Amino acid sequence: MDSSVDRIGDPWGGRVPYGRHGRWPARVDTFLADGVRPDMVQDWVRAASILHSDGDAMDIAVVDGRMVGMRGRADDRVNRGRLGPKDLYGWQANASPDRLTRPLVREGGRLVESDWDTAMSRVVTRSRDLLAERGPGSLGFYTSGQLFLEEYYTLAVLARAGIGTNHLDGNTRLCTATAAEALKESFGCDGQPGSYDDIDHADVIALFGHNIAETQPVQWMRILDRLAGTDPPRLLCVDPRPTRVARAAAVHLAPRTGTNVALLNALLHEIIRTGRVDHAYVGAHTVGYEELAARVEDCTPEWASGICDVPAARIGEAAELLGSADRLLSTVLQGVYQSHQATAAAVQVNNLHLIRGMLGRPGAGVLQMNGQPTAQNTRECGADGDLPGFRNWQNDAHVADLAAVWNVEPDSIPHYAPPTHAMQMFRYAEQGSIRMLWISGTNPAVSLPELARIRSILGQERLFVVVQDLFLTETARYADVVLPAATWGEKTGTFTNADRTVHLSDRAVDPPGEARPDLRIFLDYAARMDFRDKDGGPLITWHDPESAFEAWKRCSAGRPCDYTGLTYDALRRVGGIQWPVNESAPDGTDRLYTDGIDWAHPDVCETYGKDLVTGASDGVVEYRSLNPDGKAMIKAAGYVPAHEEPSGEYPFRLTTGRTLYHFHTRTKTGRVPQLNAAAPDVWVEIGEADAAARDLAEGDLVEVRSPRGALRGRLRVTELRPGLLFVPFHYGYWDTPAGSGPDGGAAGRAANETTVTDWDPASKQPLFKTAAASVTLVERGGGQQAPAPTTTASAPADRTGVRPTAGGPGAHAAQARDSAWDTDAPDAGVRDTGVRDTDAPDGGVRHTDVRRTDVRHTSGGDR
Ligand code: SF4
């Protein structure tokens, strides 16, 4: 298959089929800048992908101190050499000419260039003044899912024990909070039960609200390779959009948005009714089965059909697929997490596995996915949600244990209430109790719901806003101080993907200008604030990435996310390793819960649980009485309708989401020529029947309006389910004349102009999938087409006259078999067919030699 492929037009590349229980064969993907040949590369530096949660291992090509390309690592367990389009091309954003290179401070209403000492002095002065005048609760920290573990941990220590504030959260609240909460509700503790390797063994793969083809394209390649091999898995897809997953599925259910709990309850009903429950597993490892059985007793497919608008027979087929699987793998993402009754629905997927005994064996597992590359680390390190090391804020012994690790008094770690979630922090800022908000690596002026409100909060005179980022984002334009940060490839650190695989990413090049690694910025702040432990020594005793990692290892010891057996050297030597890694599992751990549900015991669990409807926290007494021995908890939930239903004025349901080619608010991907050209502007998707009924057509400029605001975009007519509109959420204003919001009173461009301020009661994750909206024609397309990819879920229903998405010669990437990694494959059926799954024109243009050369094992060493 050694060949070159346009990986914009053919995002998943060529197939290497393999059979069930086989080893996924390697395929090495490489993209080098125009004019760079492999023999010109001076260094290959180890890294992992930063533009999604897959954790694809890759090597950065370096020539003369510049990044010039990317190559997948054939020996890594996660991707076996493959890279997705954002991995291949995304690195180019790092060298954008508009990177921030110097700190900025606000003078006379304008941001002007400054120096680090001036900028940090302003931050420290404001911090000290607020601590003296208003106390620690007046400071809040809102971070990202894209920094490194060492940075989150340092931030968590300085915020919780240094400042003493409870207001620390990540934008992972928008993304992965429900995954964490669902795992805690079912298993007492966060921690992904399954492994990506389960894809190799499953006979049924069920994807709930998870468009894996676009969110984790490399694991989709793995599924495609299995679908092309012997004994392929059958897929169940639950998604209202006609995604690539839906097109490959044996059964596709496209429910009304906001009805996941009704659908899942009907699936559970059918599994119980048809006698597919593993009663031995349920008896040995769970509590709560009787309540679930009673709750779903009346939830027939016919009942759910009326709520979800899915044929009852199709629900029956889906239940048959789930019930007949002998190794079932389920995955869950934003179609559940960002929708109504998010945690309740995600927990029902866990229940499906618990009652079928589908856990802890190869091919039988749950992947409650993450969206961001380092989302898992915010959760582990206490920068999103709970206390570091999955410690329980309600358990005094856990707080005392953490205090001992930090050498502080337990009372100095706030634990009077659950850590404040992002939506509440913005509410506190709106009300005036938070007076300083330090925002690192995220862009709430585009990514939070109801943007007019967010802009007005960030724009308040009394709120001191610090923004730490790579570019002058929409949010940075509201800042009082802007700190220029280094990004991956310019700094060293570790991060952990959605299946607990830890990777090390080394510094390959210098950051531009005076930009600094986030870790260095946090350490500088801690030193200037002179945070002390209870004996008067420095609170933070580490000084670089590796010493921060060693400090984190001490904090993680004995907890589920135990890193004590990991070292930077081991990560350089082996590549990705799955935690826990400790004395009893020195090589890492494929799957959790192979031997029972060991982290649900009342003494060790991360949470005592919540009411799934109200979000009220349970106490230790309730938990002990429900679950004295620590078993998985089967928690039932009834369906309740979404808060905002369509009306005469707003007759559609509106859902938002992403495309394969962009990440978040396009801060990076919008600056990458190949990615930006594939999806250059916002669009609006509508189903064929709805378009015909309103006399709307491809390319028409339309306005989408909700009770909160409006946006305009060109229309793409797809096979979307009736009554639904879809808008991608990536598009903001940094590349428009206005810069930070809609121009004057004009309709906006960002999807979140229209979304609702509402969140899941248990996980506090904002809801982006259930708003009511209208759509009206602004202007005929006149032959224009929507700026939407044709390769993905946004493919037009009728391709006539629609130009297919292609990247052209500038997007050609090499793909090569690396048979060295196939030798122990038990599967005899591996063959190189070069079969592709898209109908896009195949590149096949140039053949590039991508033989492996030595990778530089740098010693890290951030500036
Ligand atoms: S794009 Fe969605 S899934 Fe990805 S990180 Fe952002 S919120 Fe999470």
Boltz pocket constraint, residues with backbone or C-beta under 6 A from the ligand:
constraints:
  - pocket:
      binder: B
      contacts: [[A, 145], [A, 171], [A, 174], [A, 175], [A, 176], [A, 334], [A, 370], [A, 371], [A, 372], [A, 658], [A, 663], [A, 664]]
      max_distance: 6.0
